[in-house]
Amino acid sequence: MDESVFFVGGWEVNPQAGIITDGPKTSRLEPRAMEVLVYLASKPDTVVSREKLERNQTGQFRLIHRARDHKMRRSRHIASLQSLAKP
């Protein structure tokens, strides 16, 4: 990960410190979130697919998305079963 401070819109991004600053407001990002922000910021004016993002990120990042997708599919399935059960 590039450790240089850079700007995205009005945000000042400091990857080394793990923070973004928007005027007087400062927020801390988790390391993986910062890694994604740095990657996306390095591709200005480019649409980055989930697949490309996953190929360029850690395996742990990929597992988080798969777990989230699984939970979403499961929730949709349960909701559809519940709607079928209604009289």
PASEBA-1860 file (N, C-alpha, C; in nm, 3 decimals):
! residues 87
1> MDESVFFV> 0.085/-0.117/0.000/0.000/0.000/0.000/0.089/0.123/0.000 ~ 0.057/0.218/-0.085/0.131/0.343/-0.091/0.101/0.421/0.037 ~ 0.203/0.470/0.103/0.186/0.536/0.231/0.179/0.688/0.219 ~ 0.176/0.743/0.097/0.173/0.887/0.078/0.034/0.943/0.107 ~ 0.029/1.062/0.165/-0.097/1.132/0.186/-0.145/1.180/0.050 ~ -0.277/1.163/0.024/-0.334/1.209/-0.103/-0.475/1.260/-0.078 ~ -0.535/1.321/-0.181/-0.669/1.376/-0.169/-0.764/1.306/-0.265 ~ -0.885/1.281/-0.216/-0.994/1.227/-0.297/-1.112/1.321/-0.271
9> GGWEVNPQ> -1.148/1.396/-0.374/-1.252/1.497/-0.353/-1.206/1.591/-0.242 ~ -1.288/1.609/-0.140/-1.252/1.695/-0.029/-1.181/1.624/0.085 ~ -1.161/1.494/0.070/-1.097/1.416/0.176/-0.946/1.420/0.164 ~ -0.879/1.432/0.277/-0.735/1.409/0.284/-0.718/1.269/0.340 ~ -0.650/1.185/0.265/-0.635/1.044/0.303/-0.491/1.020/0.347 ~ -0.476/0.966/0.468/-0.343/0.935/0.521/-0.340/0.784/0.547 ~ -0.295/0.705/0.449/-0.295/0.560/0.464/-0.211/0.510/0.581 ~ -0.097/0.571/0.603/-0.009/0.526/0.711/-0.077/0.540/0.847
17> AGIITDGP> -0.147/0.649/0.868/-0.217/0.672/0.995/-0.354/0.603/0.996 ~ -0.402/0.564/0.878/-0.533/0.498/0.870/-0.649/0.594/0.890 ~ -0.629/0.720/0.853/-0.735/0.819/0.874/-0.769/0.894/0.745 ~ -0.893/0.942/0.741/-0.935/1.036/0.637/-0.987/1.159/0.709 ~ -0.960/1.275/0.650/-0.999/1.401/0.709/-1.081/1.480/0.608 ~ -1.194/1.531/0.655/-1.280/1.616/0.573/-1.302/1.744/0.652 ~ -1.217/1.842/0.625/-1.222/1.966/0.704/-1.188/1.937/0.848 ~ -1.278/1.972/0.940/-1.248/1.950/1.082/-1.277/1.807/1.129
25> KTSRLEPR> -1.342/1.728/1.045/-1.382/1.592/1.085/-1.277/1.490/1.040 ~ -1.232/1.406/1.133/-1.136/1.300/1.103/-1.198/1.166/1.139 ~ -1.184/1.069/1.050/-1.237/0.935/1.073/-1.126/0.833/1.054 ~ -1.129/0.730/1.136/-1.032/0.621/1.125/-1.094/0.509/1.043 ~ -1.018/0.453/0.949/-1.064/0.341/0.869/-0.992/0.214/0.912 ~ -1.062/0.102/0.902/-0.997/-0.027/0.925/-0.893/-0.047/0.815 ~ -0.789/-0.124/0.842/-0.683/-0.143/0.742/-0.733/-0.192/0.606 ~ -0.827/-0.287/0.607/-0.878/-0.338/0.478/-0.956/-0.231/0.403
33> AMEVLVYL> -1.034/-0.150/0.475/-1.108/-0.042/0.411/-1.011/0.059/0.350 ~ -0.904/0.089/0.422/-0.803/0.182/0.370/-0.735/0.123/0.247 ~ -0.707/-0.006/0.251/-0.645/-0.072/0.137/-0.732/-0.059/0.012 ~ -0.862/-0.079/0.030/-0.955/-0.066/-0.083/-0.960/0.078/-0.132 ~ -0.969/0.175/-0.039/-0.972/0.316/-0.077/-0.847/0.354/-0.156 ~ -0.731/0.312/-0.109/-0.605/0.343/-0.179/-0.607/0.282/-0.319 ~ -0.652/0.158/-0.330/-0.657/0.092/-0.461/-0.751/0.166/-0.555 ~ -0.872/0.196/-0.507/-0.969/0.264/-0.594/-0.921/0.404/-0.632
41> ASKPDTVV> -0.857/0.473/-0.539/-0.805/0.607/-0.568/-0.693/0.602/-0.671 ~ -0.625/0.488/-0.681/-0.517/0.475/-0.779/-0.571/0.448/-0.920 ~ -0.703/0.431/-0.931/-0.768/0.403/-1.060/-0.872/0.511/-1.091 ~ -0.831/0.639/-1.098/-0.931/0.744/-1.121/-1.001/0.727/-1.256 ~ -1.129/0.763/-1.259/-1.209/0.757/-1.382/-1.218/0.616/-1.438 ~ -1.207/0.515/-1.352/-1.215/0.376/-1.395/-1.319/0.304/-1.311 ~ -1.403/0.227/-1.377/-1.497/0.142/-1.305/-1.422/0.014/-1.271 ~ -1.418/-0.020/-1.143/-1.346/-0.139/-1.098/-1.449/-0.243/-1.058
49> SREKLERN> -1.447/-0.357/-1.124/-1.541/-0.464/-1.091/-1.503/-0.529/-0.959 ~ -1.599/-0.595/-0.897/-1.571/-0.667/-0.773/-1.463/-0.771/-0.797 ~ -1.470/-0.840/-0.912/-1.372/-0.944/-0.942/-1.231/-0.886/-0.949 ~ -1.217/-0.772/-1.015/-1.085/-0.711/-1.026/-1.037/-0.663/-0.889 ~ -1.128/-0.607/-0.812/-1.092/-0.563/-0.679/-1.046/-0.681/-0.594 ~ -1.119/-0.791/-0.601/-1.082/-0.910/-0.523/-0.947/-0.965/-0.566 ~ -0.917/-0.962/-0.695/-0.787/-1.012/-0.742/-0.672/-0.929/-0.688 ~ -0.699/-0.801/-0.661/-0.594/-0.711/-0.616/-0.592/-0.688/-0.466
57> QTGQFRLI> -0.678/-0.756/-0.394/-0.684/-0.741/-0.249/-0.650/-0.873/-0.183 ~ -0.651/-0.873/-0.052/-0.615/-0.991/0.024/-0.724/-1.097/0.017 ~ -0.689/-1.220/0.041/-0.786/-1.328/0.045/-0.889/-1.306/0.154 ~ -0.849/-1.241/0.261/-0.940/-1.213/0.372/-1.052/-1.122/0.325 ~ -1.020/-1.022/0.244/-1.120/-0.932/0.189/-1.222/-1.011/0.107 ~ -1.173/-1.104/0.027/-1.259/-1.187/-0.057/-1.354/-1.271/0.029 ~ -1.303/-1.325/0.139/-1.386/-1.408/0.227/-1.497/-1.326/0.292 ~ -1.469/-1.203/0.327/-1.571/-1.117/0.387/-1.685/-1.097/0.289
65> HRARDHKM> -1.653/-1.070/0.162/-1.758/-1.051/0.062/-1.838/-1.178/0.042 ~ -1.772/-1.291/0.038/-1.844/-1.417/0.018/-1.936/-1.445/0.135 ~ -1.891/-1.418/0.257/-1.975/-1.440/0.374/-2.095/-1.346/0.370 ~ -2.072/-1.221/0.334/-2.183/-1.125/0.324/-2.281/-1.169/0.216 ~ -2.230/-1.209/0.101/-2.318/-1.253/-0.009/-2.400/-1.374/0.033 ~ -2.337/-1.467/0.106/-2.408/-1.586/0.152/-2.522/-1.546/0.246 ~ -2.495/-1.454/0.338/-2.598/-1.410/0.431/-2.712/-1.341/0.357 ~ -2.679/-1.261/0.256/-2.783/-1.193/0.179/-2.869/-1.294/0.103
73> RRSRHIAS> -2.807/-1.393/0.041/-2.883/-1.496/-0.031/-2.973/-1.573/0.064 ~ -2.919/-1.606/0.181/-2.997/-1.680/0.281/-3.116/-1.597/0.328 ~ -3.095/-1.469/0.354/-3.203/-1.381/0.398/-3.311/-1.370/0.290 ~ -3.270/-1.357/0.165/-3.368/-1.349/0.056/-3.447/-1.479/0.044 ~ -3.379/-1.589/0.061/-3.446/-1.720/0.053/-3.550/-1.733/0.163 ~ -3.512/-1.697/0.285/-3.606/-1.705/0.398/-3.724/-1.611/0.373 ~ -3.698/-1.491/0.325/-3.806/-1.396/0.298/-3.900/-1.450/0.191 ~ -3.847/-1.515/0.089/-3.933/-1.569/-0.016/-4.017/-1.686/0.037
81> LQSLAKP> -3.959/-1.767/0.124/-4.036/-1.876/0.184/-4.149/-1.822/0.273 ~ -4.118/-1.716/0.346/-4.220/-1.656/0.433/-4.334/-1.596/0.351 ~ -4.301/-1.535/0.237/-4.407/-1.476/0.154/-4.494/-1.585/0.091 ~ -4.436/-1.702/0.062/-4.513/-1.813/0.007/-4.605/-1.873/0.113 ~ -4.563/-1.868/0.239/-4.640/-1.927/0.348/-4.760/-1.842/0.390 ~ -4.760/-1.714/0.351/-4.871/-1.626/0.387/-4.997/-1.666/0.310 ~ -5.113/-1.666/0.379/-5.238/-1.705/0.312/-5.286/-1.600/0.213
END
